[in-house]
Amino acid sequence: MSMRRHVWIWVLALGLLGGAAHAGDATKLHVFAAASLTEAFKAVGAEFTRAHPGVDVEFNFAGSPTLVQQIQQGAPADVFASADEPNMEKLVGGGQVTVAPRVFARNRLAIIVAPGNPKQVTGLKDLTRSGLVVLLCGPTVPAGRYAREAFAKAGVTPPETSQELDVKAVVTKVTLGEADAGVVYTTDVRAAGEKAAGVAIPPDLNVEARYPIAVVKEANAPTEAGWFVDFVLSPAGRQVLERFGFTGP
């Protein structure tokens, strides 16, 4: 075998090895998303990865104000999806997103109670009954602010309660029997399945949550972040979100 042929075989072998190593090095995409998006975004992430097998999506779910604070302090976020526009505007005002955020989903409030609704809660007014342990998110958390707006519409003073950091904390405590009821999103009640029941809040008293999404300016993977935002806004992404009870933008 000629020397030239030996050289080409080595070049080909090294190229194949390099390609294999490169194929195994998936790009990490860090998505910071509101706690109420947990189940839906995990499903969105799975669909996105199938379309982009070279991208490994890692989620950080928490209350929107907590995520904003983390991003402002330099946490490695590529994408931010908020449960409201005011929290997103904090990053916009600070020049920490690359393009104007886009609303990708909507949600509504609901009262979450134990299975079978043993305390016979029928509406917001019942949540002020003496002896009832009711949980709300803090007023800076979107679900907490929305809940207080709903109480105001109903002409009811919100019950004095703990200030939970996100809706999942409310859901967890109700499903564990540590609280009798709480105000969360309709999607949270749905995600809880048989562990909880929901009491509807009438449309005239309810509040619509609008969820914006944007690429973070200091993203380590800006191209892939753009792909993820586009996927969430695409018909395929919206179909997944609707499966979990979210409505279109």
N, C-alpha and C positions, 0 to 999 in steps of 0.2 A: 504494500500500500504506500502511495506517495506521501511525502511530508505535507504537501498541500491538503490532501484528503484528511490526514490526521488533524490538521489545524481546524478544518471545517467541522469535523465531528466534535472536537472540543468546544468550538464556538456554539454549535447547536445544543450540546449538552448543557453548557452554562446558561444559555438562553432559556432552555426549558426549566432548569432549576430556579433561575431568577423569576421566571413567570409564575412558577408554582408558589414561590415565597411571596410574591406580590399579591397573588390571588388570595392568599391566606391572611393578608394584612387588611382587614376591613377598616373603613373609616368610621371613627366614633362620632356619632351625632348626639349631642346633649340637648334634649327637649325639656324645657321647664313648663309645666302645664298645671292649671288649676285642679285642685283635688277632685272636683266633680267630673273631671274628664278621665279619671283613672281607667275605668273599664273600657270606655269607648276608644281612648287613645292607645291602649295596649293592643286593641284589635286593629286600629288604623296602622300602628307600627308594624304589625305582622304583615299586613297587606303591602305596606310600603317596602318592607324588606324583600318581599317576593318580587316586587318590581325593580328593586335596586339591591341585588344580593351582595354588593360590595360595601353596603352601609350598615353599620350596627347601631341601632337606635337605643339610647339609654335615657330613661325618663326620670324626672324629679317632680313628684306631685306634692303640692302643698297649697295653702291658702294664697291667693294672688298677691296680697301685700307682702307676705313672707318671701315669695319668689322675687318680687321687685327689689326688696332689700338685699337679697342674696346677689342678684345681678349687679346692683349698684355697688356692692362691695367686692365685685370682681370674680364671682363664681363663674365657672366655665360653661356658659349657656350659649347655644347656637340659635335656638328658637324659643320664643316665649308665647304661650297661649293663655290669655287671661279670661276670668269669668266676668269681667266688666271692662268698660272703656276707661273710667277714671284711673285705675291702676296702670293700664297700658300707657295712658297719657303722661304718667310720671317718667317713663322711660323715653317717650317721644320728646318731652320737654327738656330732658337731659341729653338729647342727641345720642341715645343709646340703641336706637334701631335704625336700620339702613333705609327702609322705605316706609311709606304710610301703612299702618296696620290695616288689615281687612277683616271684617266680621265674617265668620265662617259658620256660626251656629247660634241658635237661640234656645232658651230654656224657661221654665216656669217654676214657681214655688209650690210646695205641697207640705202637709203636716205628716210627719212620720210617727207611727205609734206601734205598740207591740201587736203581734198577730192576734186577730180577733177583736182588736180595739177594746180591751177590758175596761178602760176608763171612760168609754163612751164619749170620746171627743168628736164633736161634729163641726167645729169651726174655730176661728181665731179667738172668739170670745171665751170659749171653753178653756183656753190655755191660761186664763187668768184665775181659774178656780183655786181656792185655797187647798193646800195639800198636794197639788199636782206638781211634779218635778218636770219642768220644761227647760229645754236647752236651745240657745240661739248662738250663732256665730257672733264674734265681736263686730262692732259697728264699722270697722275699716275693712272687714272681709265682705266681699260682694253679697253673699247669701245673708249675712247679718244686716247689711244696709237695706237690702231688698225686703227682708222680713219686717224691719221697722217701718218701711214705707207701706207695706201691706196692713200692718196694725193701724197706722195713721189713717189709711183709707177706710178702715172698718170703724174708726172712731174709738179704738180700744188702746189703752195704755199697755205697752209691752210688759210682760212679767219680768220681775227682777230675777236675773239668772246668771249663770257663768258665761264667760265670753270665750267661746270655743275658737280655736285657730283656723278650723276649716270644717266643711260639711261632713267629712268622713268621721271626724271626732264625734259629731252629733249622732250620726248613724250608728257608730260602734257602741256608744253608751246606751242608746235606746234598745238596740238588739241584745245587749248584755243584761238588760233590766236595771241599769243604773239610773235611768230616767224614764218618765212616762211618755214624753212626747218631745218633738223638736220641729223646727222649720228648716227644711232642706229643699232640694230641687226634686221635681217629679222623676228625673232620671236616677236620683239616689235611691228613692223608694223602689223603683223598678230593679235597680242593681242589687238591692238587699234581698230580693226574692221572697222566700217563705219565712225569712227571719223577721219580717216586719210587714206592716200594712200602711196604707196611705189614706189620708183624708184630703179630699180636693178642696182647694181654695177657689171660690167663685171668680170668674174672669174679671168682674168689675172691681174686685179687691186684690187681684193678683198683680204681680210685677214681672215684666219680661226682662230676662237677662240676655245680654248680647255679648258674644264671645269673640274678641279680636285676636289675631295672630300676626306675628312679625318676626323677621330675622334680626337677631341681636348684632349690633355693630361690631363688637369684638369677637364674633364667632370664629372658632378655629376651623370650621368646615362650612364656609359661607355658601359654596356651590350646592353642597348636599342639603344645607338648611333651606335654600331656595326650592330645591326639589321637594322637600317635605311639605313646605307651605303650599306649593302648587298642588301636591297630592291631596292635602286636606281640603282644599277648595274645589277639587275636581269632582265630577259626578261619582267616581268610585269612592272617594273619601266621604262625600256627603251621604252616600248610601250606607256606609258603615255607621256613621254618626246617627242617622235616622233609625237604624236598627236598635240603638241604645236609648231611643226616646228623644233625641235632640231634633229640633226643626231647622229648616234651612234659613240662611241669612236674609 
